[in-house]
Amino acid sequence: MVSADGFQIPVLRQAAAVKRNMKTLKQYDVFILAKDINSAIISGMQGVILEIWDESAFEVEFVKDDGTNYQYEGQSTFTIDRSFIKSN
């Protein structure tokens, strides 16, 4: 269904419902990774949000039990989009 101004109404309603159900993420929130970033940073790992670049881009890190960061090719922080974060 398309409204008079050309927007697809069902798509807008679906997007609004998804937005309402997503938790607002804040700096230093802990999250579970929803999908692999690379071979070292994999789904199910616990991460921390370091910076929020915008509503869909986050700088994150993953810390080992000994307090050091997981690294991949010398990189210890990663920019991910919201699809990498499991919603609670």
Secondary structure, DSSP 8 states (H G I E B T S, - for coil): -B-TTS-BHHHHHHHHHHHHHS----TT-EEEB-S-SSSSS-TT-EEEEEEEEETTEEEEE-B-TTS-B--BTTB-EEEEEGGGB---
